[in-house]
């Protein structure tokens, strides 16, 4: 872990119990009793849709002898489930939404692991989703090697007038291990670079949006250009995810996305509902093939540790300056269990 990049000016006080950390968009804080159930987290699985997250948690529960699923009551922004070592969380659509989810989960995982760099090193992060293929037909699973913006430069943000770039590379060993875990699955799984668009229509060179700022020759010129540079799919979150993971120094993270169409052949998704369901399932299957491979190893490496220090202080304040919304969990058990 890159300890120097972790916001310890804030998080050290949380760990000392001086004040709670409010994970506002999830509706909990670090002094909520429910968090004690998540301390053994080994993996964080992200997806855009809340319904998909719930389905993933149910699948994982069945694979793990019907272990309990914990949920959080606040779901208007993000859906959160925890089951047997895995946090499942929805991030919405696009990097602005997903970045909020990822930052709050990074802080939560830091708290759950007591700020221990060795334990943080062992946590696996992955985004699972859908995408537009670049030279790949619908149903292909792409494991990302690098997340880039539409100009093939890394993810960046404006901090006042300054532009901050982030490292968009995904760990090659993790990507290769995911492909290997799927080798006998019957899935078509490839590795490649991924472009993350800030917007669904304009930045992805679609010509079917309400606003059209490109023509076909420019669109296909761009698609062929990114394809020649190793890009195999387009989505809206991966460059940010890699950037934030690399900034803190997490060594184990990935992105697994199934293609819904080949953008070299058009803009609109014309596959049938049955085909789209199958395509969407392909990425989930690849995820669980890999999770089942690594979880025994991660569990075996888990060290004994002390519980994080927590003062019984009132829940902190929300982003608008008011009180954070109540979580309504039961004090004895915390959260809802399915």
C-alpha positions as CSV (number, residue, x, y, z in Angstrom):
1,X,0.0,0.0,0.0
2,X,1.1,3.6,-0.7
3,X,0.7,4.8,2.9
4,X,1.7,8.3,1.9
5,X,-1.3,8.6,-0.4
6,X,-3.9,7.5,2.2
7,X,-5.7,10.4,3.8
8,X,-4.5,9.7,7.3
9,X,-5.0,13.3,8.4
10,X,-8.7,12.3,8.5
11,X,-8.6,8.5,8.9
12,X,-6.2,8.4,11.9
13,X,-8.8,10.2,14.0
14,X,-11.4,7.7,12.9
15,X,-9.2,4.8,13.9
16,X,-8.5,6.4,17.2
17,X,-12.2,6.8,17.9
18,X,-12.0,10.6,18.1
19,X,-14.9,10.9,15.7
20,X,-16.9,8.6,13.3
21,X,-16.5,8.4,9.6
22,X,-19.9,8.9,7.9
23,X,-20.4,6.8,4.8
24,X,-23.3,9.0,3.9
25,X,-24.4,7.5,0.7
26,X,-24.6,4.1,2.3
27,X,-26.5,5.4,5.3
28,X,-24.0,4.1,8.0
29,X,-21.1,5.4,9.9
30,X,-18.0,3.8,11.5
31,X,-19.7,3.6,14.9
32,X,-22.8,1.7,13.7
33,X,-23.0,-1.8,15.1
34,X,-23.7,-3.4,11.7
35,X,-20.1,-2.9,10.6
36,X,-18.8,-5.6,13.0
37,X,-20.3,-8.1,10.6
38,X,-18.1,-7.0,7.7
39,X,-14.7,-7.1,9.4
40,X,-13.7,-10.3,7.6
41,X,-14.1,-8.7,4.1
42,X,-11.8,-10.3,1.5
43,X,-13.3,-8.9,-1.7
44,X,-15.3,-6.0,-2.9
45,X,-17.5,-6.6,-5.9
46,X,-18.9,-3.5,-7.7
47,X,-21.6,-3.3,-10.4
48,X,-23.8,-0.6,-11.8
49,X,-27.2,-2.0,-11.0
50,X,-28.6,-2.5,-7.5
51,X,-30.7,-5.5,-8.6
52,X,-27.6,-7.1,-10.1
53,X,-25.8,-6.7,-6.8
54,X,-28.6,-8.4,-4.9
55,X,-28.5,-11.3,-7.4
56,X,-24.7,-11.6,-7.0
57,X,-25.1,-11.8,-3.3
58,X,-27.7,-14.5,-3.5
59,X,-25.5,-16.5,-5.9
60,X,-22.5,-16.2,-3.5
61,X,-24.6,-17.2,-0.5
62,X,-25.7,-20.4,-2.3
63,X,-22.2,-21.2,-3.2
64,X,-21.2,-20.7,0.4
65,X,-23.7,-23.0,2.1
66,X,-26.5,-20.4,2.3
67,X,-24.5,-18.0,4.4
68,X,-26.4,-15.0,5.7
69,X,-26.7,-11.9,3.5
70,X,-26.5,-8.5,5.3
71,X,-28.0,-5.5,3.7
72,X,-28.1,-1.8,4.5
73,X,-31.5,0.0,4.6
74,X,-30.5,3.1,2.7
75,X,-30.7,2.1,-1.0
76,X,-31.7,5.3,-2.9
77,X,-28.1,5.9,-4.0
78,X,-26.3,2.6,-3.7
79,X,-27.3,-1.0,-2.8
80,X,-25.0,-2.7,-0.3
81,X,-24.9,-6.5,0.5
82,X,-22.3,-8.5,2.5
83,X,-22.0,-12.2,2.5
84,X,-19.2,-14.4,3.8
85,X,-16.2,-12.3,3.1
86,X,-17.5,-10.3,0.1
87,X,-19.0,-6.8,0.0
88,X,-21.3,-6.4,-3.0
89,X,-22.2,-2.8,-3.9
90,X,-23.8,-0.9,-6.7
91,X,-22.2,2.2,-8.0
92,X,-24.7,3.7,-10.4
93,X,-23.7,4.8,-13.9
94,X,-20.7,6.8,-14.8
95,X,-17.5,7.9,-13.1
96,X,-19.0,10.7,-11.0
97,X,-21.4,8.3,-9.3
98,X,-19.0,5.4,-9.1
99,X,-16.3,7.5,-7.7
100,X,-18.5,8.4,-4.7
101,X,-19.2,4.7,-4.1
102,X,-15.5,3.7,-4.4
103,X,-14.2,6.5,-2.1
104,X,-16.7,5.7,0.6
105,X,-15.9,1.9,0.4
106,X,-12.2,2.6,0.5
107,X,-12.6,4.4,3.7
108,X,-14.9,1.7,5.1
109,X,-12.5,-1.1,4.2
110,X,-9.7,0.9,5.8
111,X,-11.7,1.1,9.0
112,X,-12.7,-2.6,8.8
113,X,-9.1,-3.6,8.4
114,X,-7.9,-1.4,11.3
115,X,-5.8,0.6,8.9
116,X,-3.4,-2.4,8.6
117,X,-1.5,-2.2,5.3
118,X,-0.9,-5.9,5.2
119,X,-4.6,-6.7,5.5
120,X,-5.5,-4.0,3.0
121,X,-3.1,-5.7,0.6
122,X,-5.1,-8.8,0.6
123,X,-8.5,-7.3,-0.3
124,X,-9.5,-7.9,-3.9
125,X,-11.6,-5.3,-5.7
126,X,-13.5,-5.9,-9.0
127,X,-16.0,-4.1,-11.1
128,X,-18.4,-6.4,-13.1
129,X,-20.5,-4.9,-15.9
130,X,-21.5,-4.5,-19.5
131,X,-19.8,-2.6,-22.3
132,X,-19.7,-1.9,-26.0
133,X,-17.2,-4.1,-27.8
134,X,-14.6,-2.7,-30.1
135,X,-14.0,-5.4,-32.7
136,X,-15.7,-8.0,-30.5
137,X,-19.2,-9.4,-30.9
138,X,-21.8,-9.4,-28.2
139,X,-21.3,-11.9,-25.4
140,X,-17.5,-11.6,-25.2
141,X,-16.0,-11.1,-21.7
142,X,-13.2,-8.5,-21.6
143,X,-10.8,-8.5,-18.7
144,X,-9.3,-5.0,-18.6
145,X,-5.5,-4.4,-18.7
146,X,-5.7,-0.6,-18.7
147,X,-8.4,2.0,-18.3
148,X,-8.2,5.1,-20.5
149,X,-10.2,8.1,-21.4
150,X,-11.5,8.8,-25.0
151,X,-8.2,10.4,-26.0
152,X,-6.3,7.3,-24.7
153,X,-4.8,9.3,-21.9
154,X,-5.3,8.3,-18.2
155,X,-8.2,9.3,-16.0
156,X,-7.8,12.9,-14.7
157,X,-9.7,15.3,-12.5
158,X,-9.6,19.1,-12.0
159,X,-8.5,20.2,-8.6
160,X,-9.3,23.8,-8.8
161,X,-7.3,24.9,-11.8
162,X,-4.9,22.0,-11.6
163,X,-5.3,18.8,-13.6
164,X,-4.5,15.6,-11.7
165,X,-3.7,12.4,-13.6
166,X,-4.1,8.9,-12.2
167,X,-2.5,5.6,-13.2
168,X,-5.1,3.5,-15.2
169,X,-3.3,0.2,-15.3
170,X,-4.8,-2.9,-13.9
171,X,-2.5,-5.6,-12.4
172,X,-1.5,-8.0,-15.2
173,X,-1.2,-11.0,-13.0
174,X,-4.7,-10.6,-11.7
175,X,-6.1,-10.2,-15.3
176,X,-4.2,-13.3,-16.4
177,X,-5.5,-15.3,-13.4
178,X,-9.1,-14.4,-14.3
179,X,-8.6,-15.6,-17.8
180,X,-7.0,-18.8,-16.6
181,X,-9.9,-19.4,-14.1
182,X,-12.3,-19.3,-17.0
183,X,-10.3,-21.5,-19.4
184,X,-12.6,-24.5,-19.3
185,X,-15.8,-22.5,-18.8
186,X,-16.9,-22.2,-22.4
187,X,-16.9,-18.4,-22.1
188,X,-15.0,-16.3,-24.7
189,X,-12.7,-14.3,-22.5
190,X,-10.1,-11.9,-23.7
191,X,-7.8,-9.2,-22.3
192,X,-7.6,-5.7,-23.6
193,X,-7.6,-2.0,-22.8
194,X,-10.9,-0.2,-22.0
195,X,-12.0,3.3,-22.7
196,X,-14.2,4.9,-20.0
197,X,-16.5,7.6,-21.3
198,X,-17.6,10.6,-19.2
199,X,-20.9,10.5,-21.1
200,X,-22.8,7.7,-22.9
201,X,-23.5,9.3,-26.3
202,X,-21.1,12.1,-27.2
203,X,-17.8,10.8,-25.7
204,X,-18.5,7.3,-27.0
205,X,-19.0,8.7,-30.5
206,X,-22.6,7.5,-30.7
207,X,-24.7,9.0,-33.5
208,X,-28.1,8.2,-32.0
209,X,-28.2,10.6,-29.1
210,X,-30.3,13.7,-28.7
211,X,-27.1,15.8,-29.3
212,X,-24.9,14.7,-32.3
213,X,-21.5,16.3,-32.5
214,X,-19.8,13.8,-34.8
215,X,-20.2,12.3,-38.3
216,X,-19.7,8.7,-39.4
217,X,-16.2,9.2,-40.8
218,X,-15.0,10.7,-37.5
219,X,-16.7,8.1,-35.4
220,X,-15.3,5.1,-37.3
221,X,-11.9,6.7,-37.6
222,X,-11.9,7.0,-33.7
223,X,-13.1,3.5,-33.2
224,X,-10.5,2.1,-35.5
225,X,-7.8,4.2,-33.9
226,X,-8.6,3.0,-30.4
227,X,-8.8,-0.6,-31.7
228,X,-5.4,-0.3,-33.2
229,X,-4.1,0.8,-29.8
230,X,-5.4,-2.3,-28.1
231,X,-8.8,-1.1,-26.9
232,X,-11.4,-3.9,-26.9
233,X,-14.4,-2.3,-25.1
234,X,-16.0,1.0,-24.0
235,X,-17.7,1.6,-20.7
236,X,-18.0,4.4,-18.1
237,X,-16.2,3.6,-14.9
238,X,-13.0,1.6,-15.3
239,X,-10.4,4.3,-15.7
240,X,-11.5,5.9,-12.4
241,X,-11.5,2.6,-10.6
242,X,-8.0,1.8,-11.6
243,X,-6.8,5.3,-10.8
244,X,-8.2,5.2,-7.3
245,X,-6.9,1.7,-6.6
246,X,-3.4,2.6,-7.8
247,X,-3.4,5.8,-5.9
248,X,-3.8,3.9,-2.6
249,X,-1.6,1.1,-3.8
250,X,-4.1,-1.8,-3.8
251,X,-2.3,-4.7,-5.6
252,X,-5.3,-6.8,-6.4
253,X,-8.1,-5.3,-8.5
254,X,-9.8,-6.0,-11.9
255,X,-12.6,-5.2,-14.2
256,X,-14.7,-7.9,-16.0
257,X,-17.2,-6.6,-18.6
258,X,-19.2,-8.4,-21.1
259,X,-19.9,-6.8,-24.5
260,X,-23.4,-6.2,-25.6
261,X,-22.6,-5.3,-29.2
262,X,-19.7,-4.6,-31.6
263,X,-19.5,-0.8,-31.9
264,X,-17.8,-1.2,-35.3
265,X,-21.2,-2.4,-36.5
266,X,-23.5,0.2,-35.0
267,X,-24.6,2.2,-31.9
268,X,-27.9,0.7,-30.7
269,X,-28.2,-2.5,-28.7
270,X,-30.4,-4.8,-30.9
271,X,-29.9,-8.1,-29.1
272,X,-33.0,-9.8,-27.8
273,X,-33.9,-9.7,-24.1
274,X,-32.8,-13.4,-23.8
275,X,-29.5,-12.6,-25.5
276,X,-28.9,-9.6,-23.3
277,X,-29.6,-11.6,-20.2
278,X,-27.1,-14.3,-21.3
279,X,-24.5,-11.6,-22.1
280,X,-24.9,-10.0,-18.7
281,X,-24.6,-13.4,-17.0
282,X,-21.3,-14.1,-18.7
283,X,-19.4,-11.4,-16.8
284,X,-20.9,-12.7,-13.5
285,X,-19.9,-16.3,-14.3
286,X,-16.3,-15.2,-15.0
287,X,-16.3,-13.3,-11.6
288,X,-17.5,-16.3,-9.6
289,X,-15.0,-18.7,-11.4
290,X,-12.2,-16.4,-10.1
291,X,-13.7,-15.7,-6.7
292,X,-14.0,-19.4,-6.0
293,X,-10.4,-19.8,-6.9
294,X,-8.9,-17.1,-4.7
295,X,-11.2,-17.0,-1.6
296,X,-9.6,-20.1,0.1
297,X,-6.2,-18.5,-0.4
298,X,-7.3,-15.1,1.0
299,X,-9.0,-16.8,4.0
300,X,-5.9,-18.8,4.8
301,X,-3.8,-15.6,4.8
302,X,-6.1,-13.7,7.2
303,X,-4.1,-12.6,10.2
304,X,-5.5,-12.3,13.7
305,X,-6.0,-8.6,14.6
306,X,-7.5,-6.2,17.1
307,X,-10.9,-4.6,16.6
308,X,-10.8,-1.0,15.5
309,X,-11.2,1.6,18.2
310,X,-14.6,3.1,18.3
311,X,-16.0,5.7,20.6
312,X,-19.7,5.6,21.2
313,X,-20.2,9.1,19.8
314,X,-23.3,10.2,17.9
315,X,-23.4,9.6,14.1
316,X,-21.6,12.4,12.3
317,X,-23.1,14.9,9.9
318,X,-24.2,14.5,6.3
319,X,-22.8,16.2,3.2
320,X,-25.5,18.9,3.4
321,X,-24.5,19.8,7.0
322,X,-27.5,18.1,8.5
323,X,-27.6,14.8,10.3
324,X,-26.8,11.7,8.3
325,X,-29.9,9.7,7.6
326,X,-30.7,6.9,10.2
327,X,-29.9,3.4,9.2
328,X,-32.7,1.8,11.2
329,X,-30.6,-1.3,11.9
330,X,-31.3,-3.4,15.0
331,X,-28.6,-2.6,17.6
332,X,-28.2,-6.3,18.6
333,X,-27.4,-7.6,15.1
334,X,-26.9,-4.6,12.9
335,X,-28.4,-4.3,9.4
336,X,-31.0,-6.5,7.8
337,X,-30.3,-10.1,7.1
338,X,-31.9,-12.1,4.4
